[in-house]
């Protein structure tokens, strides 16, 4: 399955950053790294999280002092395997 997965340039940038930074990165950190809008980054995360690819999941975490939960992008087992190839 992994060999059939194709990533756009921007989705690959997001995936590679998550991979290189421990497999768990906040959306805010991805926005800062890419210099793109949260909407643009979220579109790439949606692409990586879709059923066919299944490389990542979103994880919402309540953080003291934050008004709303912080959303993290985390590699799935499939994403970790894709990294290894």
N, C-alpha and C positions, 0 to 999 in steps of 0.2 A: 504494500500500500504506500509506504513512504516514498518509493521511487516515482510514483505517479503524482506526487504533490508538487504543484508549481506555486511559487510565491511571487507576487509583484515586487518591484524594487522597494517600495515603501513598506510593505508587509515584511519583507526580508530584513530591512533595517530594524524594525521593531523586534522581530524574532531574534535576530543576532544580538541585539542589546540585552534582551531578557536572558538569553543563553549565556552571554559573557558576564552577567552580573548575578549569578547564583540561582537563576531560574524563577525569581520572584521580584518584580519591580512594580512600583506604583505608576498609575497613569500620569500623575503629575511629573514624576521623574522622566518618563518617556517624552512628555511634552517638552520639558526643558532640554533633554538630549537632542531631540529631532528639530527643535525650533519651529514645530508645526502647532496647529491649534489642537485643542482637546478633541474636537469633533473629527478632525482628520485622523488623529492617532486612534480614537475609538473605532473608526471605520476599519482600520488595519487590524485592530484587536478582534473585532467581530469576524473578520475574514479568517484569522488564525484560530478562532474558537468554533468555527462552524462545524457541523456534523461530519462533513467529508474530510476536513483536515484534522480537527480535534487536537491541534498541537498545544493549545493553551486553554486555560479557564480563567474567568474573572472571580476574584475573591474579595468580598466587601468586609472590612474590618472596622469596628468602632474604635476610635482613638480619642483618648481624653484630650479635651481642649479643642477638638474639631467639631464643627457644626453638623457635618454629615460624615458617613462612613468613608474611609479611604479605600479606593478600589485598586487592588493589585492584579497584575497579570502573572499567572503562574504556569510553568510548563507542565503538561500532562505526561504520563508515561510515554505516549506516542511522540510528544515533543522532545522528551529526553532521548528517545531512540533515534529520532530524526537528527538530533544534534550529533549523535555518535557516528552517523554514516558519513 
